[in-house]
Amino acid sequence: MKTILKNSSANRSWMIGMLFVILMGFSHEGWSQRNWSLEFRPGANFPTSDLNSNSKLNTGFGFEGVISYDFMTQLGVYAGWSWNRFSSDQTFAGPNMDVEETGYTYGVQYFVPVGTGDSRVFFKAGGLWNHLELEDSNGELVNDSGHGFGWQLESGISIPVSERFKIQPGIRYRSLSRDFSSGTTSIGANLNYISLGLGIVYGL
């Protein structure tokens, strides 16, 4: 019962956060469809710590899809979904496991013009509503942490390549702490990593 109530409370908190992001986007007077954009961001991920004392992660990879809305020239909001995978030679659940992180992202973004051109440096700060999964070498699910909150920071440069397309190379730091159930006990897991990615942005 406590688990149900805990999950219900977390879901409500996540929904409130998403509603806040959406309302911020629609609050701008003179709203225009041109302010919307879609981004696809593949990237390579480099763990900055072990998952826990018994689990060391190898370099991973993943991708993210994001929709964003700029309600001012330099300020906007974003929300999206991401998937990231890390292999591990040894974990608390056994050898040769994959750790998958999936879930939702949301936050704010700020752009600063560079020189006299159209390129801009960007800064992003946001939250996560993600979970971790352990999978064996056959791709079978071994354990699932359930969703929980995390955070991320990102910076890079936005470079126009045409009227509607931009590329956005960037560096990101992401942090997520979750617990895995193991019998009557729980095992803590901390996923912290740096991600180097290249966003491909299409303006609507």
Secondary structure, 3 states (H helix, E strand, C coil): CHHHHHHHHHHHHHHHHHHHHHHHHHCCCCCCHHHEEEEEEEEEEEECCCCECCEECCCEEEEEEEEEEECCCCEEEEEEEEEEEEEEEEECCEEEEEEEEEEEEEEEEEEEECCCCCCEEEEEEEEEEEEEEEECCCCCEEEECCCEEEEEEEEEEEEECCCCEEEEEEEEEEEEEEEEEECCEEEEEEEEEEEEEEEEEEEC
